[in-house]
Amino acid sequence: MPRLLRYLLAVVSSALLFSAVVGGDGAKTAAPEQTRAEIERLIKQLGSDEFSEREAATKALEAIDEPALGALRKAATEGADPEVRRRAERIVAAMDARSYRKLRCFTGHADGINSVAFSPDGRRALSGSKDQTLRLWDVDTGKELRRLAGRTGYVRSVAFSPDGKRALSDRDDDIVRLWDVQAGKELRRFKGHRQSVITVAFSPDGKRALSGGWDETLRLWDVQTGKELRCFEGHTGNVHSVAFSPDGWRALSGSEDKTVRLWDVETGMQLHCFTGHTGNVNGVAFSPDGWRALSGSWDNTLRLWQVSAEPPSPVRPAAGAAVPKKK
């Protein structure tokens, strides 16, 4: 078969493969089994005796992009053929240069930054710092838009409301603060903790908030009124992280006592205590389906937990909403 024809066939094949792993909106999707086999074939083709075939395979793999990245990294480090390793290294470097790079540097804080958060629309960011300031940034330009708190205490944690209009923060005291992000005004203070607050979170509907602190408790707040709705007790160390489940009915907490605890938000009852970490648990998060949770610890590990026997009912009302009476 003439070289030109082989090259054209390879290009057509790569175009078909590209369409298989790219959605209609241009987004990369996970490679199906047959696509993974084709990626392996193309990687092998990087070592072909024919230059045109090597070039066609290179172009095809570059077009596939992320779905091929794992196999390419493996080929670049473990490939037996030097030509395959060289080309795989070059393709990986090009992908990394496109995908993984610093876009912007936000400067202005005068001390270490403890917490950051994106607004729901991704256009703004919040940062809380040891320099005692809470700052709002324009993500596209890196410009500081507003200083919501200035020299008011060590800011440990920040969170945007689901609508992006409000924010929560703590500082080096026992008070949680609610902010109007656009106006830069403090709207409300939540008072009840006996020692400094460490972590804050909004419920998925934005109507309630959670906080955890040095007093070894979690507290649930009504955002509209600032009233403390519930105190969750059981930890024997500082509470470093809190999170609401996607449906708002449960909460997670991670603590200096090395445990992760699951709570019923409505009753304050502890549903389960997860043990296994050997260091402070500083981060917790629910999976989007609410079945699992992640925790991160100073023991240098992340741990994945099952937190529900079955998925939440799709018809279950949002936490805090009135439950319809049975007829």
MOVENFEN-V335965 format. One record per run of one state. SS is the DSSP state (hx for helix, st for strand, lp for the rest). FROM is the first residue (numbers start at 1). LEN is the number of residues. If there is no record, write none. Layout:
ss=<SS,SS>
from=<FROM,FROM>
len=<LEN,LEN>
//
This chain:
ss=<lp,hx,st,lp,st,lp,hx,lp,hx,lp,hx,lp,st,lp,st,lp,st,lp,st,lp,st,lp,st,lp,st,lp,st,lp,st,lp,st,lp,st,lp,st,lp,st,lp,st,lp,st,lp,st,lp,st,lp,st,lp,st,lp>
from=<1,3,22,23,28,29,33,46,51,79,82,100,113,119,124,130,134,139,144,150,158,161,166,171,175,181,185,192,197,203,208,214,217,223,228,234,239,245,250,256,260,265,270,275,281,287,292,298,302,307>
len=<2,19,1,5,1,4,13,5,28,3,18,13,6,5,6,4,5,5,6,8,3,5,5,4,6,4,7,5,6,5,6,3,6,5,6,5,6,5,6,4,5,5,5,6,6,5,6,4,5,21>
//
